[in-house]
Amino acid sequence: MTDPTFDNACATAEAIAFLFGARVEVVVHDLTAERIAHIANPLSQRSIGDPSNMHEIELGEAPVIGPYEKVNWDGSTLRSISILQRRADGTAAYVICINHDQADLLALRRVAEALGPAPLGNVEPQALLRNDWHDRLNSYASAWCRDRGLRIDALGRDDRRVLIGELSASGALAERHAAAYVARMVGVSRATIYNDLKARNEGDAE
């Protein structure tokens, strides 16, 4: 049996991604299944079936949440807005999240500031992402790489193992699917992540 609400959400996601191009990702979250149900023009390392973590978020009655900012897996800034989708009976069924990569705009902003500095307001992240382990993990990994002059998608084995060990020690890998998500971030298999953890633990024990 088809779900018109889901079909409409997916069509909306595809249309937005098609209109705005490569810098925009649109994700459809299934609130019942607590899973990502659809992704148009993926920019993140998330996949259909990954957990949404929407149970940790107070959606409220407002149909539109945001805009807010978050950190992508590669350290880039995403400006996002979310739209609550309800069924005909009023039941909250899906959330459409539109994520716009700010890389080009931030580059223009830096040029503008260099030509003539002007104060620009900072946008505070909404409560929407305070409990999102994807965002916490992205922020941690981005800061870790930035402090060491490294790129998350070009880590050597030793650096990768240090990062994986620190993520594990911080509890970041305790979340379900977190290891698979980190594996996609650093461009290795999930088995490699577990091997890295094993190797680092054995090294610590020596």
N, C-alpha and C positions, 0 to 999 in steps of 0.2 A: 504494500500500500504506500503510495507516494505521500510526502509531507509537503503541502504547498508552502508552508512557512519556511521550511528548509530550502526548498527549491528557489524561492524568491530571494532568500539570503545569499545563496550561492550565485544566483544571477546578478545580484547587486554587487557582490564582491568582484566577479569577473568584469563587470562593466566599469567599475571604478579603476581596477588595475589596468584595463585596456586603455582607458581615457588618459590616465596620468603616467603610464609607462613604467620604465625599469626602476624608478626610485620609490615606487609605492607597492607595499605588500598589504593584502587584505586577508584577514583570518576570520573564519566563522567558528565560534565556540559553541558546542552543544552543552547547554546547561544541565540537561538530564543525565547525559552520559559522562559529564565532566571531562570531555575530550575535545581536541581540535577536530572538527568535522570536515573542514575545507580550507585550502590555502590557494589564493590567486597571486601569482608572481612572487614566489617565496624569496625573501631577503634574509630571513633568520635561518637558523639551523634546526628549526622545529619541523615536525612532520605530522601528517594526518594520523590521529590516534594518540598523539602525545597528550599528557594531562594538561587541562586548562587552568587548574587552581582557582577557578571562579568561586568555589565554595568559601574561599578565604576573603572574598570581596563583598562589601555591602553595596549592592547595585542600586538600591533605593527605587524611587518611583520615576525619576527623571529618565527620559528615553535616551538622552545623550550624556556621555561621561567624558569630561576633558574639555579642551585638549590638555595633554600632559606629555612629559618627556621621559624617555627611558634609554638604556644603553643596549645596543645590539651586540651580538657575539664577538664582532671584530673591533669593538670599541667605538664604533660610530654612534652618533646621536640620532634617535628616532623621535619624531614628533607624532603623537598618536591621538586618536579620538575613537571612542567606542559607542556603538548604537545598539540599544536593547531591542530585541525583536520578540513580540508577543503573539500568541495565537489569538484566534477570534474570541476565545473565552477569557482573554486577559492573562493567561498563564505565560510567564517569562520562559521562552524556549531557547533562544540563541542570542549571542552577542557578536556583532560584526566589529572587528577592530581594524582600523585603517592606520598603517604605520608608514610614515613618510621619512625616508632617509634624508637627513639634513646636510649631507656632505657638501653638495654644490652651494647651497645657501650659506653655509658657514664659511666656505672659501670666499664667497663674495663679501660676506660680512667682514672678514679679516682684511680684505682689500680696502673696503670702505673705511674701516677703522684706521688703517695705515695712512690713507689719504687725508682723513679728517676725523680724529677720534670724537666719538659722541657716546654718551651714556646709553646703554641698552639694558632694559629690564630683564631680570632672570625669571624664568618660569619654574615655579616649584612643582615637583612631581605630585600628582594626586595620590590619595590613599589607595587608589586602584592597584598600584604595583608594590605597595610596601610589603606585602606578603608573597610576592611572586618570586619563587626560587630561581626562575630563569633570569629575571632581572638582577637579583642579588649575585648570582653566579657570573653573569656578564660583567657587572660592575667590578667585582673582585678580580676576575681574570684580566680585564682591560687595564685596571690600575697596576696589577702585578707586572704585566708586560711593559707598560709605559715606564714604570720605575726602572726597568732593566734595559730599555731600548730595544725591546723585542716585539715581534709580531706573533699573534696567537696562531696564525695559520702557517708559520714558518719556524716552529720551535725544533731545536735539536733534541735528541733523545734525553740527554742529561737535564736540560732545562725543562722539558716536558715532564719528566719524572719529579722534579722539584715542585712544579706547579701542581701536579696531580696529588702529590703528598700533602701539600699545604691545603688544597681543597678538601681532601679527605679528613685532615686534622680539624678543619673548621666545621665539619659536619655537612658540607655542601653536597657530598656524594651520597648522603643517606636518603635523599629523596628518590622516590621511584622514577626510573627512566633517566636519572641525572647522569649516570655513567655513559649511557648511549648518547646523550646530548653533548657531553664534554668530548666524546670521541668524534662527533661530527665537527665540533669547534676546532679541534686540533688536527683533523684529517687522518685519524687512525681508526682501527676497529675497536669495538667494545672490549674484545679479548685483550688487545694491547693495553688498554687502560687498566684492566685487572692485573696483567703481567707487570705493568709499571708499579702498581701498588704493592704487589708481592715482592718485587725486586727492592723497592725502597724500604719496605718493612724488614726484609732480611738484612739489608744494609744497616738499618738502625739497630738491629739486634746484635750485630757483630761488635 
